[in-house]
Amino acid sequence: MISTQAESSAAKPKRSKFQRSFWVANTMEIFERLAWYGFFAVSSLYITGSVSEGALGFSSEQRGILQGVVPFILYLLPVVFGALGDRFGYKKTFIVAYSLLVPAYYLLGQFTAFGTFFMSFLFVAVGAAIFKPVVVGTVARTTDESNSSMGFGIFYMMVNIGGFVGPIVAGFVRVRYGWDYVFIASAFWIACNFIWLLLFYKEPTTEAASGQKRSLGQVFHGIVEVLGNGRFFIMVFGILILLAVSGRDISWGLMGVITGVWILANVLIDIPLRAREKHSGRPAAGLLAPMKVGNWKFALYLLILSGFWTSFNQIFLTHPEFIRDFVDTRDMVNTARKWFGDDFARVMAAVNEDVLSGELGLYTTEARSSVDNRINALASGLYLADLDSLSHNDLAATRTPRSARWSEDEVKPMIWELYNLKVRVPSDEFITRLNRLPVAPLNVDSAACASLALELRGVADSDTHAATAKITSFVNARIQAASGSWTARANGGEETIARINERRVSPALLGRIGGYAIENRDRLDGARLAYALSGIAYASPSVLQDEAHDLAENYRQVNPEYIINVDAGAIVVFQVLVSFLIGFIAPLTAMVIGIVISAIGIGMAAWTYTGWLVTLAITIFAFGEMAASPKSQEYVGRIAPQQKVAMYMGFYFWATALGNIFGGRLSGELYGSLARDAGRPDIMWMIFGGLGLLTAAILMLYDRLVIGKGKME
């Protein structure tokens, strides 16, 4: 049985009232979480989502790198910024954080290349790292022994109010207005924090206003002192850096070898340093001092706790992608329709039908067009023999687009593309729908194409992009003339309509015609161009819209971010109650109980492939989180020296940093190899659940063998 702290026989003191700065800090936490979870809860969908809907289109492995490395750095830095916050004052530190976060969130939505997106994400991480230790430090400094358990419970509830509302706003915005507005909303939430900070916040620190301020050297010396001395800190930090770059820049195996060599080298260097120190009879200073471990019990606690955070992070890293790709949530849609009506169901499971109709148009043109055959015929001269013009060629005039007969393997990429648009259609049903779509060949003749051919001959050498743009404009105009006017169903505005106009015909198909035109500029004429373009087959926009609407009505799926939001919603409703119930339980006991419950919820995902079952698993996880997470923070806040609370809370985030690097990298690699490629997400979830149970078991051993009577000092 886990040991508990001795209880005083004296009567418990009356619970103190919370100070104004406590409530201001909680308010700022809500708005910061609105910004962070407004992005992070949908980040997996944005990073791996379809480029056609405005997402990045990166792989799961690339997602794992981004979500592992950047949050890892985020949670490493609070130890530094927490110490600086103690030194310079919390209010100034908040101002710096918000001044960085507002532009950083906006820029995050402006970059689409991996490198530039990584850098903008990193700026968000730095701003959040400045904010985190001082907001938790404010809570710790404005509570005492009588109200700290309730105070941290309230704080954690406020965290999840922001975590609950942020994804709801983001889910609505991304479907209706596009991904760019998700990042604009996040920047707006942060900007609001300037109001509460400047008007209502009272500085809770004392050092910044005292006459005994520490120098920066003393501040950083205090940081190092928690883990040990400078040499030991350098060794540990080196290992953390290796964790950050492994898997992409170097393999995991090579990382293990380098880490072993790094540790061994530091140990060997220590041998002569210890001998020298012993011979001189006085301790060495600086880098000439042998490695020394500081509060090793605290460091070990953080290392063990990282296992919980590795498992915990899968709610935000892996679950959104898993729900999108593997979970059929029509049971939730049907429940929403039954209890709240069709309109509510359409909001909860919103589908952008304009983008969906555009994707169907691309599939149709690729499947039923004969452009490639015609370009090959033109290149070989098969249809040109002894003829003055293509218009006299009977075979050319009668050739029609080929019919499509899709196989299940051929439609798999399309099915996965539809998952991004929140439509889950059985493959046989989708094949039937594609094959029965009415299509028509593009109606062009030599005279209509003569002026276009003349324009293409004037395009610069090798400028395929310019040639394709001219061809695209010409083709869209012909389709518009043949199909009549139409409007966007989702009321997405002119930008949405323009985007769908550009994707009525496969850009790759038009690009191949553009390439042919550039390569054959010298002999390109209206007849040849008309022959190539008449191989384009298309379905009219109105037909595609009707089909998209029918698919959306029958196969729409709930936004994944709404389902994982059940975690935050449950915490908002039940956190204060859970905090009250566990208020008299020793922190480590409460943590072990919470971690076991969380692990059960995580592991259950191995058998949850419908919406309500996934919701149940996440709800179970949430109750475990309510017990484990705030108690782990309270524990650190109570044992830290009063003048170093923010710094110790900064070190607490190192456990979360390790959980992010392990969790992010494992999420990307396991999802890619087990879920996506092998079709076995169940194995992946059992691994994550087992990791949580292992963490709970190690914490029990830690309590028995290391802490003993329940004290870390």
C-alpha angles and dihedrals in degrees: 000000000000113000118243132211116264113262121226116244090215120098114273113255119247113269111261122235118254117252123238092251088057090061093042090053090050091050092051089048090056092054094043089052090047087059098041099043091037084068106023097050089059097032094102089053092045096046096047098027127113119284087220090069093046099265127126102254095216123155125259089251091055089048089054091054094049096044092043105043101037098048087042089060089042092059095041094059102056090079089064097040091044091057091046089049090055088050103043101026134265097255094058090046091054090051092053091048095051093044088058099040099053096062093033094060091047093050090049088072095048100064126073104171117093095241098047093043089051091053095048090047088051091056089053088051093053092050092049090047090056091049102045105066095044096050091049089042089054090054091048093047094047095050133063139195092287098055107018096100092052091039094055090043090055090046091052090049090053090050088057095045086064090039090053101045097039097065092044091056091043092049092052094044098047094053098041104034107015137258095289091071092056089068094041088055091051091052089050094053091053092048089057089062091070087069097056092040099050097039106037113014119107118199109250097188124091105194096070091058097038129094092237102069118164119240118242088254090056090047093054091042088057090052092053092044093066092065098030131271133332096275094052091045091053092051093050093044090050090055091050092052090051089053090054097053099037121107095030108040094023131014122256090245093053089045089057091051093047091047091051091049091047093053093044092049091053091049092049091048088054093060098072091036092056091046091051092048091050092048094049093046094222131086118261122233136222120357091345090068118096117247114282127189115223121192094357094171090058092046091050090049090055092048093052092045090056087074090063092049091048089057094038095055093062089079089070102025106042108015097068092053092041093051091047095049106032112017123085106210098180088111088066092045091052091049091050091050092049096049105028107018138249096293093059091047090053091053094046091047100029119180123191097226093188092060090043092052089049091054091049087052091055092050091049096051093046092048102044106028122103097200095121092052091050094048090050090049091051091049093050095042090232093140096035104062113134092342126123094207140007092239088073093053109105093196092053093049096050100040110115131193113277119252119249124235105177123203123213092252091052094054096047094089089048092049090053089048089055090053087065088056091050097249120125112194124172108247096238091051091048092050090052092050094048093049094051097048108118110238135181134200117248108267107226136137137194095266093052091050098044095086091044090052089052091052091049092052087059094055116110120261115281092003095134091155093061092045092050091049091055092047092048092052091048094048094047091051091052092049091047091051092049097042102041127224123322139177133221111260095209093053089233093158132237093311092059093047091049091050092052091046089057092052102047088105125034110271088213090056093049089045091058090053089048090052091050091049093052094046092049101036095128094060100026113129138163093267096054093043092048090051091054095043094047087067090071113105120194143169116230117257092244092054091048091048092052090050092047091050091051092049091048093050094049103034108025117143132211116256106264091223090060092056096048086046087073085081093061093039093054090049092051090053101038108023097094091048092048091046089052092049094049095038091102096045121095111258096242092049091051091047093052092049091048095047092051091051090047091050090053090052092048094046092049089069087078088076102032115099100145128070100248094046091053089049091053092051092050091048091054089049090051093058090052090049091051090060100039108039105049092041091054090054093044090053093056093042091055098047096045120100109259095244092047102046096119092046093051090046086052089056089048087064089061087077088055090045091056089045089054097048093045094038096045096046093043090047093054096042098042094043091050097046103032108025105030103029103028097030091229108120088151091072090050092053093047089054092053093045091048090052090057092051090048090053091052091051093050091049089055090052090046090054093048101040105028109026096034103175095025100271124119098195 
